[in-house]
Amino acid sequence: MKCANCGAEIKLGCVYCSVCGKEAQIVPDYNVEEDILKELLEEDDKPNKNTSSNGKKKKSLKNSQKKKKEAEQKKKQKRLLITVSVLIAIAIIGVIIVLLVQNSHKKSFDYQYQKGISYTEEKNYTKALTYFEQAEKLQPDNVDVLLRMADLYRLRKDETSEEAYLLQILTLDKNNEEAYQMLIALYDKQKEYDKLQDLYEQSDSDKIKALFDNYEVKAPEFSEEAGEYNDTIEIELMADSDCTIYYTLNGDSPIEKGMEYTEPISLEDEKEYTIKAVAKDARGFYSEIAEADYEITFEAPDSANVTPAAGTYYDAQSISIQVPAGSTAYYTWDGSTPTQDSDVYSEPLEMPQGNNVLSILVVDDHGLASPVIRYNYIYLPE
C-alpha cells in the first residue's frame, strides 16, 4: 500500500509512513481507467439486455401517457356532462319561471280586463263576458267592469241581467251618469214608466235629473192662488191635454192616494185644505207634485139694508129689503125676534097702518146669521 501523501510504499502492518510520517490511509490499489474500460466492455457484452429494458420503459411510458390521456378525456366528458346537466336544469327552471309568470299574469285583473276589451272589439261577446266575469271576481266593486258587462248584456238582449248590473252600479256610485242613461233607455224601451219615475226620484243631482228632460211632464196649475178666503171657492186644475190629473185635499200623496180630477174642486167647508196634484202623461210618467194651501173662513152676513128708512108716514109705502147674495132674509112685524121659521122676504112689503116694528134676520147659505135689525114704522093715512 502506498502513502497517500508522498506515495512511498508503506510496509504491511505500518500505521504511519516511514518517509513522511503521515498516518497511513487504507486506499485500495484501484485503477480508475481500468474500471471504466471494464465497464465499457461489460456494456458491450450485454447489448440485448439494455435494449429490452429501454423498450419496456418506452412501452410503460406510452401506457402511462395513454391512461393519463384517457383519464383526462373521462374528466372532460364528466365536466361536459355536468355542464350540460346544469344548463338543462337552468333551462327547465327558466321555463318553469316563465310559465309561472305567464300563469300569474293570466290570473291578473289587467289581463282579464284587456282580454275582455279585445273580445268585445271582435264582437265575441260570449268570450268577452267570460273574461269580464273573472275580472269582476278579482275586483267586485270596479264600476267600469260592471258597466262593460251591462253593455254586453244589452248587446246580447239580456235585459234582466243588464238591469241588475246597472242597479248594482248605482249602489256603488249613486249618481253614475252612464248607468242612468242606460237605465232610462231600458225602461223607456220596456215602457216601465213607474220604474222611470222611481229612478228620477231617487237622485238628488240636478245633472242626473236633467237626463229626464225628454220625459218631463208639466206640473198642474191652480186656478186660484193659495191663501185665505171668506167664502166657498172652486179650484180648477190645469195640465197638458194628454195628461190625467190626480189630487188630494188633505196633503196625502196624489200618486199613491189621489182622486182623478174631472171637474172643479169646490171648497165649501170652513177649514184648511192642502191640495196636492200631479199630472201623469200617456206613457205613465208623472210630473212634479204641485201643492197649494187654502183656508176657508166664513163671516156672518151683514144686516139687511131697508128702504124707506124708519119713521112716520102719511102715504102708503112699499118697504124693500136689500138681501146679500147667497143669503135669505126672515122678518116679523110684531117686534118679536125672527127665526128661520119666520116669513121669508121675497118681494117688497106693504107698510101696515099704525105703529109697527119690522124685525129682520139675514141667514147666509152657510147657516151664519146676521144681527137682528129693527125698523119702527108709523103709518097714519089721511
TORMAR-288103 format. One record per residue (C-alpha): residue in one letter; x, y, z. Coordinates in Angstrom, 1 decimal, padded with zeros to 4 digits, always signed. Each point is the difference from the previous one (the first is absolute). Example, Ala and Ser with C-alpha at 12.3 -4.5 7.8 and 13.67 -1.06 7.14 Angstrom:
{r A	xx +012.3	yy -004.5	zz +007.8};
{r S	xx +001.4	yy +003.4	zz -000.7};
***
This chain:
{r M	xx +000.0	yy +000.0	zz +000.0};
{r K	xx +001.3	yy +003.5	zz -000.9};
{r C	xx +000.0	yy +003.2	zz +002.2};
{r A	xx -002.7	yy +002.2	zz -001.1};
{r N	xx +002.2	yy +003.0	zz +000.8};
{r C	xx +003.4	yy -000.8	zz -001.5};
{r G	xx -000.7	yy -003.1	zz -002.0};
{r A	xx +002.6	yy -002.1	zz +001.8};
{r E	xx -000.6	yy -003.7	zz +000.5};
{r I	xx -001.3	yy -000.7	zz +003.5};
{r K	xx +000.8	yy -003.2	zz +001.5};
{r L	xx -002.7	yy -002.4	zz +000.8};
{r G	xx -001.2	yy +000.6	zz +003.6};
{r C	xx +001.4	yy +003.5	zz +000.3};
{r V	xx -002.3	yy +002.7	zz +001.0};
{r Y	xx +002.3	yy +003.0	zz -000.8};
{r C	xx +002.0	yy +000.7	zz -003.2};
{r S	xx +003.7	yy -000.6	zz +000.8};
{r V	xx +001.0	yy +002.7	zz -002.5};
{r C	xx -002.4	yy +003.0	zz +000.8};
{r G	xx -001.4	yy -001.2	zz +003.3};
{r K	xx -003.6	yy +000.5	zz -001.1};
{r E	xx -002.7	yy -002.3	zz +001.2};
{r A	xx -000.5	yy -002.8	zz -002.5};
{r Q	xx -003.4	yy +000.0	zz -001.7};
{r I	xx -001.3	yy -003.3	zz -001.2};
{r V	xx -000.5	yy +000.7	zz -003.7};
{r P	xx -000.4	yy -003.0	zz -002.2};
{r D	xx +002.1	yy -000.4	zz -003.0};
{r Y	xx -002.7	yy +001.3	zz -002.4};
{r N	xx +000.6	yy +001.0	zz -003.6};
{r V	xx -002.8	yy +002.3	zz -001.2};
{r E	xx +000.8	yy -000.4	zz -003.6};
{r E	xx -000.2	yy -003.8	zz +000.3};
{r D	xx -003.3	yy +000.2	zz +001.7};
{r I	xx -001.5	yy +002.2	zz -002.7};
{r L	xx +001.3	yy -002.3	zz -002.7};
{r K	xx -001.4	yy -003.0	zz +001.8};
{r E	xx -003.4	yy +001.6	zz +000.2};
{r L	xx +000.1	yy +000.8	zz -003.7};
{r L	xx +000.9	yy -003.6	zz -000.9};
{r E	xx -002.9	yy -001.3	zz +002.2};
{r E	xx -002.4	yy +002.3	zz -001.8};
{r D	xx +001.2	yy -001.3	zz -003.3};
{r D	xx -000.6	yy -003.6	zz +001.3};
{r K	xx -003.7	yy +000.7	zz +000.9};
{r P	xx -001.5	yy +002.0	zz -003.0};
{r N	xx -003.3	yy -001.9	zz -000.1};
{r K	xx -000.7	yy +000.3	zz +003.7};
{r N	xx +000.2	yy +003.9	zz -000.1};
{r T	xx -002.1	yy +000.2	zz -003.2};
{r S	xx -002.7	yy -002.1	zz +001.5};
{r S	xx -000.1	yy +002.1	zz +003.2};
{r N	xx -000.2	yy +003.3	zz -002.0};
{r G	xx -002.9	yy -001.5	zz -002.0};
{r K	xx -001.9	yy -000.9	zz +003.1};
{r K	xx +000.6	yy +003.5	zz +001.4};
{r K	xx -001.3	yy +001.6	zz -003.2};
{r K	xx -003.1	yy -002.4	zz -000.1};
{r S	xx -000.7	yy +000.8	zz +003.6};
{r L	xx +000.3	yy +003.7	zz -000.7};
{r K	xx -002.4	yy -000.3	zz -002.9};
{r N	xx -002.5	yy -002.0	zz +002.1};
{r S	xx +000.3	yy +002.6	zz +002.7};
{r Q	xx -000.6	yy +002.8	zz -002.4};
{r K	xx -002.9	yy -001.8	zz -001.5};
{r K	xx -001.6	yy -000.6	zz +003.3};
{r K	xx +000.6	yy +003.6	zz +001.0};
{r K	xx -001.6	yy +001.1	zz -003.3};
{r E	xx -002.9	yy -002.3	zz +000.5};
{r A	xx -000.4	yy +001.3	zz +003.6};
{r E	xx +000.1	yy +003.6	zz -001.2};
{r Q	xx -002.5	yy -000.9	zz -002.8};
{r K	xx -002.4	yy -001.5	zz +002.6};
{r K	xx +000.4	yy +003.1	zz +002.2};
{r K	xx -000.8	yy +002.2	zz -003.0};
{r Q	xx -003.0	yy -002.2	zz -000.8};
{r K	xx -001.1	yy +000.2	zz +003.6};
{r R	xx +000.4	yy +003.7	zz +000.1};
{r L	xx -001.9	yy +000.3	zz -003.2};
{r L	xx -002.8	yy -002.2	zz +001.3};
{r I	xx -000.2	yy +002.1	zz +003.2};
{r T	xx +000.0	yy +003.2	zz -002.0};
{r V	xx -002.8	yy -001.3	zz -002.4};
{r S	xx -002.0	yy -001.2	zz +003.0};
{r V	xx +000.3	yy +003.4	zz +001.7};
{r L	xx -001.0	yy +001.8	zz -003.2};
{r I	xx -003.0	yy -002.3	zz -000.4};
{r A	xx -001.0	yy +000.5	zz +003.6};
{r I	xx +000.3	yy +003.8	zz -000.4};
{r A	xx -002.1	yy -000.1	zz -003.2};
{r I	xx -002.7	yy -002.1	zz +001.8};
{r I	xx +000.0	yy +002.4	zz +002.9};
{r G	xx -000.2	yy +002.9	zz -002.4};
{r V	xx -002.9	yy -001.6	zz -001.9};
{r I	xx -001.8	yy -000.7	zz +003.3};
{r I	xx +000.5	yy +003.6	zz +001.1};
{r V	xx -001.3	yy +001.3	zz -003.3};
{r L	xx -003.0	yy -002.3	zz +000.2};
{r L	xx -000.7	yy +001.1	zz +003.6};
{r V	xx +000.3	yy +003.7	zz -001.0};
{r Q	xx -002.2	yy -000.5	zz -002.9};
{r N	xx -002.5	yy -001.9	zz +002.1};
{r S	xx +000.1	yy +002.7	zz +002.6};
{r H	xx -000.5	yy +002.6	zz -002.6};
{r K	xx -002.9	yy -001.8	zz -001.5};
{r K	xx -001.6	yy +000.0	zz +003.4};
{r S	xx +000.5	yy +003.7	zz +000.5};
{r F	xx -002.8	yy +002.6	zz -000.2};
{r D	xx +001.7	yy +001.9	zz -002.8};
{r Y	xx +000.3	yy -003.1	zz -002.2};
{r Q	xx -003.6	yy -000.9	zz +000.5};
{r Y	xx -001.1	yy +003.6	zz -000.6};
{r Q	xx +002.0	yy +000.5	zz -003.2};
{r K	xx -001.1	yy -003.4	zz -001.4};
{r G	xx -003.6	yy +001.0	zz +000.6};
{r I	xx +000.5	yy +003.2	zz -001.9};
{r S	xx +001.7	yy -001.8	zz -002.9};
{r Y	xx -002.8	yy -002.5	zz -000.4};
{r T	xx -002.6	yy +002.8	zz +000.3};
{r E	xx +001.7	yy +001.8	zz -002.9};
{r E	xx +000.0	yy -003.3	zz -001.9};
{r K	xx -003.8	yy -000.3	zz +000.8};
{r N	xx +000.6	yy -003.3	zz +001.7};
{r Y	xx -002.3	yy +000.9	zz +002.9};
{r T	xx -000.1	yy -003.4	zz +001.6};
{r K	xx +003.8	yy -000.1	zz +000.5};
{r A	xx +000.1	yy +003.6	zz +001.0};
{r L	xx -002.5	yy -000.7	zz +002.7};
{r T	xx +002.0	yy -002.9	zz +001.2};
{r Y	xx +003.1	yy +002.1	zz +000.5};
{r F	xx -001.9	yy +002.9	zz +001.6};
{r E	xx -001.6	yy -002.4	zz +002.4};
{r Q	xx +003.5	yy -001.1	zz +001.1};
{r A	xx +001.0	yy +003.7	zz +000.3};
{r E	xx -003.1	yy +000.6	zz +002.1};
{r K	xx +000.9	yy -002.8	zz +002.4};
{r L	xx +003.4	yy +001.7	zz +000.5};
{r Q	xx -001.5	yy +003.5	zz +000.4};
{r P	xx -003.7	yy -000.3	zz +000.9};
{r D	xx -000.5	yy +003.7	zz +000.5};
{r N	xx +001.6	yy +001.1	zz -003.3};
{r V	xx -002.7	yy +002.2	zz -001.6};
{r D	xx +001.7	yy +000.0	zz -003.4};
{r V	xx -000.1	yy -003.8	zz -000.2};
{r L	xx -003.7	yy +000.0	zz +001.1};
{r L	xx -000.8	yy +002.6	zz -002.6};
{r R	xx +001.7	yy -002.1	zz -002.8};
{r M	xx -001.9	yy -003.1	zz +001.2};
{r A	xx -003.3	yy +001.9	zz +000.0};
{r D	xx +000.7	yy +001.2	zz -003.6};
{r L	xx +000.9	yy -003.6	zz -001.1};
{r Y	xx -003.3	yy -001.3	zz +001.4};
{r R	xx -001.8	yy +002.8	zz -001.9};
{r L	xx +001.7	yy -001.1	zz -003.2};
{r R	xx -001.1	yy -003.6	zz +000.8};
{r K	xx -003.5	yy +001.3	zz +000.7};
{r D	xx +000.1	yy -001.4	zz +003.5};
{r E	xx -002.0	yy +002.9	zz +001.6};
{r T	xx -000.4	yy -001.6	zz +003.4};
{r S	xx +003.8	yy -000.3	zz +000.5};
{r E	xx +000.6	yy +003.4	zz -001.5};
{r E	xx -002.4	yy +001.6	zz +002.5};
{r A	xx +001.5	yy -002.0	zz +002.9};
{r Y	xx +003.5	yy +001.2	zz -000.7};
{r L	xx -001.1	yy +003.6	zz -000.6};
{r L	xx -001.8	yy +000.1	zz +003.4};
{r Q	xx +003.0	yy -001.5	zz +001.6};
{r I	xx +002.1	yy +002.8	zz -001.4};
{r L	xx -002.3	yy +002.6	zz +001.6};
{r T	xx +000.5	yy -001.7	zz +003.4};
{r L	xx +003.7	yy +000.7	zz -000.4};
{r D	xx -000.3	yy +003.4	zz -001.8};
{r K	xx -003.4	yy +001.5	zz +000.5};
{r N	xx +000.4	yy +002.7	zz -002.6};
{r N	xx +001.7	yy -002.0	zz -002.7};
{r E	xx -001.1	yy +001.8	zz -003.1};
{r E	xx +000.6	yy -002.8	zz -002.5};
{r A	xx -001.9	yy -002.5	zz +002.1};
{r Y	xx -003.0	yy +002.4	zz +000.2};
{r Q	xx +000.1	yy +000.6	zz -003.8};
{r M	xx -000.1	yy -003.8	zz -000.6};
{r L	xx -002.8	yy -000.6	zz +002.5};
{r I	xx -002.1	yy +002.9	zz -001.4};
{r A	xx +000.4	yy -001.5	zz -003.5};
{r L	xx -000.8	yy -003.5	zz +001.3};
{r Y	xx -003.1	yy +001.0	zz +002.0};
{r D	xx -001.3	yy +002.1	zz -002.9};
{r K	xx +000.4	yy -002.9	zz -002.4};
{r Q	xx -001.9	yy -002.3	zz +002.5};
{r K	xx -002.6	yy +002.8	zz +000.7};
{r E	xx +000.8	yy -000.4	zz +003.6};
{r Y	xx -001.0	yy +003.5	zz +000.9};
{r D	xx -000.5	yy -000.6	zz +003.7};
{r K	xx +003.6	yy -001.2	zz +000.1};
{r L	xx +001.0	yy +003.2	zz -001.9};
{r Q	xx -001.8	yy +002.1	zz +002.6};
{r D	xx +001.7	yy -001.8	zz +002.9};
{r L	xx +003.3	yy +000.4	zz -001.7};
{r Y	xx -000.6	yy +003.7	zz -000.4};
{r E	xx -001.0	yy +000.5	zz +003.6};
{r Q	xx +002.9	yy -001.9	zz +001.5};
{r S	xx +002.7	yy +002.4	zz -001.3};
{r D	xx +000.7	yy +003.4	zz +001.7};
{r S	xx +002.3	yy +001.1	zz -002.7};
{r D	xx -001.2	yy +002.8	zz -002.4};
{r K	xx +002.4	yy -001.4	zz -002.7};
{r I	xx -001.7	yy -003.4	zz +000.3};
{r K	xx -003.5	yy +001.4	zz +000.0};
{r A	xx +000.9	yy +001.9	zz -003.2};
{r L	xx +000.3	yy -003.4	zz -001.7};
{r F	xx -003.8	yy -000.4	zz +000.4};
{r D	xx -000.9	yy +003.2	zz -001.9};
{r N	xx -001.5	yy -001.9	zz -002.8};
{r Y	xx -002.3	yy -001.7	zz +002.5};
{r E	xx -000.9	yy +003.1	zz +001.9};
{r V	xx -003.7	yy +000.6	zz +000.6};
{r K	xx -001.2	yy +003.5	zz +000.9};
{r A	xx -001.5	yy +000.2	zz +003.5};
{r P	xx -003.6	yy +001.0	zz +000.3};
{r E	xx -001.0	yy +003.7	zz +000.6};
{r F	xx -002.7	yy +001.3	zz +002.4};
{r S	xx -002.6	yy +002.5	zz -001.2};
{r E	xx -000.1	yy +001.7	zz +003.4};
{r E	xx +003.0	yy +001.2	zz +001.9};
{r A	xx +000.7	yy -001.6	zz +003.4};
{r G	xx -001.2	yy +002.0	zz +003.0};
{r E	xx -002.9	yy +000.9	zz +002.2};
{r Y	xx -003.5	yy +000.3	zz -001.3};
{r N	xx -003.2	yy +001.1	zz +001.8};
{r D	xx -002.3	yy -001.9	zz -002.3};
{r T	xx -000.3	yy -003.2	zz -002.0};
{r I	xx +002.3	yy -000.2	zz -002.9};
{r E	xx +000.5	yy -002.3	zz -002.9};
{r I	xx +003.5	yy -001.1	zz -001.1};
{r E	xx +000.7	yy -001.1	zz -003.6};
{r L	xx +003.1	yy -002.1	zz -000.7};
{r M	xx +001.7	yy +000.4	zz -003.3};
{r A	xx +002.6	yy -002.2	zz -001.8};
{r D	xx +001.0	yy -001.0	zz -003.5};
{r S	xx -002.8	yy -001.6	zz -002.1};
{r D	xx +001.5	yy -003.5	zz -000.1};
{r C	xx +000.3	yy -000.1	zz +003.8};
{r T	xx -002.2	yy -001.3	zz +002.7};
{r I	xx +000.0	yy +001.9	zz +003.3};
{r Y	xx -000.2	yy -001.6	zz +003.4};
{r Y	xx -000.5	yy +002.0	zz +003.2};
{r T	xx -000.6	yy -000.2	zz +003.7};
{r L	xx -001.5	yy +002.6	zz +002.4};
{r N	xx +001.8	yy -001.1	zz +003.3};
{r G	xx +003.6	yy +000.1	zz -001.0};
{r D	xx +000.3	yy -003.7	zz -000.9};
{r S	xx +002.1	yy -001.0	zz -003.0};
{r P	xx -002.1	yy +000.3	zz -003.2};
{r I	xx +002.0	yy -002.8	zz -001.6};
{r E	xx -000.9	yy -002.5	zz +002.7};
{r K	xx -003.4	yy +001.2	zz +001.2};
{r G	xx -001.2	yy +002.6	zz -002.6};
{r M	xx -003.4	yy +000.3	zz -001.5};
{r E	xx -000.3	yy +000.6	zz -003.7};
{r Y	xx -000.9	yy +003.6	zz -000.8};
{r T	xx -003.1	yy +000.3	zz -002.1};
{r E	xx -001.6	yy +003.3	zz +001.1};
{r P	xx +000.8	yy +003.1	zz +002.0};
{r I	xx +000.6	yy -000.6	zz +003.7};
{r S	xx -002.4	yy +001.8	zz +002.3};
{r L	xx +001.3	yy +001.0	zz +003.4};
{r E	xx -003.2	yy +000.4	zz +001.9};
{r D	xx +000.8	yy -000.7	zz +003.6};
{r E	xx +001.6	yy +002.4	zz +002.4};
{r K	xx +003.4	yy -001.5	zz +000.5};
{r E	xx +003.5	yy -000.3	zz -001.4};
{r Y	xx +000.8	yy -001.9	zz -003.2};
{r T	xx +003.3	yy -001.2	zz -001.3};
{r I	xx -000.4	yy -000.9	zz -003.6};
{r K	xx +002.7	yy -002.1	zz -001.7};
{r A	xx -000.3	yy -000.8	zz -003.7};
{r V	xx +002.1	yy -001.9	zz -002.5};
{r A	xx -000.3	yy -000.5	zz -003.7};
{r K	xx +000.6	yy -003.4	zz -001.7};
{r D	xx +000.6	yy -000.1	zz -003.7};
{r A	xx -001.0	yy -002.7	zz -002.5};
{r R	xx +003.3	yy -001.9	zz +000.6};
{r G	xx -000.8	yy -000.1	zz +003.7};
{r F	xx +002.7	yy +002.5	zz +001.0};
{r Y	xx -000.8	yy +002.3	zz +002.9};
{r S	xx +000.6	yy +003.7	zz +000.4};
{r E	xx +001.3	yy +001.7	zz +003.0};
{r I	xx -002.7	yy +000.2	zz +002.7};
{r A	xx -001.6	yy +003.5	zz +000.2};
{r E	xx -001.3	yy +001.2	zz +003.3};
{r A	xx -002.2	yy +002.8	zz +001.3};
{r D	xx -001.4	yy +000.8	zz +003.4};
{r Y	xx -003.5	yy +001.6	zz +000.4};
{r E	xx -001.8	yy +001.2	zz +003.2};
{r I	xx -003.7	yy +000.5	zz -000.2};
{r T	xx -001.4	yy +002.2	zz +002.8};
{r F	xx -003.7	yy +001.1	zz -000.3};
{r E	xx -001.2	yy +003.3	zz +001.4};
{r A	xx -003.5	yy +000.7	zz +001.2};
{r P	xx -001.9	yy +002.1	zz -002.6};
{r D	xx -000.6	yy +003.7	zz +000.6};
{r S	xx -003.4	yy +001.2	zz +001.2};
{r A	xx -002.5	yy +000.8	zz -002.7};
{r N	xx -000.5	yy +003.5	zz -001.3};
{r V	xx -003.6	yy +001.2	zz -000.3};
{r T	xx -001.7	yy +002.7	zz -001.9};
{r P	xx -001.7	yy +002.3	zz +000.8};
{r A	xx +001.5	yy +000.7	zz +003.4};
{r A	xx -001.9	yy -000.4	zz +003.2};
{r G	xx -002.3	yy +002.9	zz +000.9};
{r T	xx -003.6	yy +001.4	zz -000.3};
{r Y	xx -001.7	yy -000.1	zz -003.3};
{r Y	xx -003.4	yy +001.3	zz -001.1};
{r D	xx +000.0	yy -001.5	zz -003.4};
{r A	xx +000.1	yy -003.7	zz -000.9};
{r Q	xx +003.6	yy -001.4	zz -000.3};
{r S	xx +001.7	yy -003.1	zz -001.4};
{r I	xx +002.9	yy -001.2	zz +002.1};
{r S	xx +002.9	yy -001.7	zz -001.8};
{r I	xx +002.7	yy -002.1	zz +001.8};
{r Q	xx +003.4	yy -000.3	zz -001.7};
{r V	xx +001.1	yy -003.6	zz +000.6};
{r P	xx +003.7	yy -000.9	zz -000.5};
{r A	xx +000.6	yy -002.5	zz -002.7};
{r G	xx -000.2	yy -003.6	zz +001.1};
{r S	xx -002.1	yy +001.0	zz +003.1};
{r T	xx -003.6	yy -000.1	zz +001.1};
{r A	xx -001.9	yy +002.7	zz +002.0};
{r Y	xx -002.6	yy -001.0	zz +002.6};
{r Y	xx -002.3	yy +002.6	zz +001.6};
{r T	xx -002.8	yy +000.7	zz +002.5};
{r W	xx -002.3	yy +003.1	zz +000.5};
{r D	xx -000.9	yy -000.5	zz +003.6};
{r G	xx +003.4	yy +000.8	zz +001.5};
{r S	xx +000.9	yy -003.6	zz +000.7};
{r T	xx +003.4	yy -001.4	zz -001.0};
{r P	xx -000.1	yy -001.7	zz -003.4};
{r T	xx +001.3	yy -003.6	zz -000.5};
{r Q	xx +000.4	yy -002.2	zz -003.0};
{r D	xx -003.6	yy -001.0	zz +000.6};
{r S	xx -001.2	yy +003.6	zz -000.5};
{r D	xx -001.3	yy +001.5	zz -003.2};
{r V	xx +002.5	yy +000.1	zz -002.9};
{r Y	xx +000.5	yy +003.2	zz -001.8};
{r S	xx -000.5	yy -000.4	zz -003.7};
{r E	xx -001.5	yy +003.2	zz -001.2};
{r P	xx -000.6	yy +003.6	zz +001.3};
{r L	xx -002.3	yy +000.2	zz +003.1};
{r E	xx -003.0	yy +002.3	zz +000.3};
{r M	xx +000.3	yy +002.2	zz +003.1};
{r P	xx -002.8	yy -000.8	zz +002.4};
{r Q	xx -002.1	yy +002.7	zz +001.7};
{r G	xx +000.8	yy +001.0	zz +003.5};
{r N	xx +003.2	yy -000.3	zz +002.0};
{r N	xx +001.9	yy -003.2	zz -001.0};
{r V	xx +003.6	yy -001.3	zz +000.5};
{r L	xx +001.5	yy -001.9	zz -003.0};
{r S	xx +002.7	yy -002.4	zz +001.3};
{r I	xx +002.3	yy -001.6	zz -002.6};
{r L	xx +002.4	yy -003.0	zz +000.3};
{r V	xx +002.4	yy -000.8	zz -002.9};
{r V	xx +001.4	yy -003.6	zz -000.2};
{r D	xx +002.6	yy -000.9	zz -002.6};
{r D	xx +000.3	yy -003.3	zz -001.8};
{r H	xx +002.6	yy -001.2	zz +002.6};
{r G	xx -002.6	yy +000.4	zz +002.7};
{r L	xx +001.6	yy +003.0	zz +001.5};
{r A	xx -002.4	yy +002.7	zz +001.2};
{r S	xx +000.3	yy +003.8	zz +000.1};
{r P	xx -001.0	yy +002.0	zz +003.0};
{r V	xx -003.7	yy +000.7	zz +000.1};
{r I	xx -000.8	yy +003.5	zz -001.1};
{r R	xx -003.3	yy +001.8	zz +000.8};
{r Y	xx -001.7	yy +002.9	zz -001.7};
{r N	xx -003.0	yy +001.9	zz +001.6};
{r Y	xx -002.6	yy +001.2	zz -002.6};
{r I	xx -003.0	yy +002.1	zz +000.9};
{r Y	xx -002.5	yy +000.3	zz -002.8};
{r L	xx -002.9	yy +002.4	zz +000.5};
{r P	xx -002.1	yy +000.3	zz -003.1};
{r E	xx -001.8	yy +003.3	zz -000.5};
***
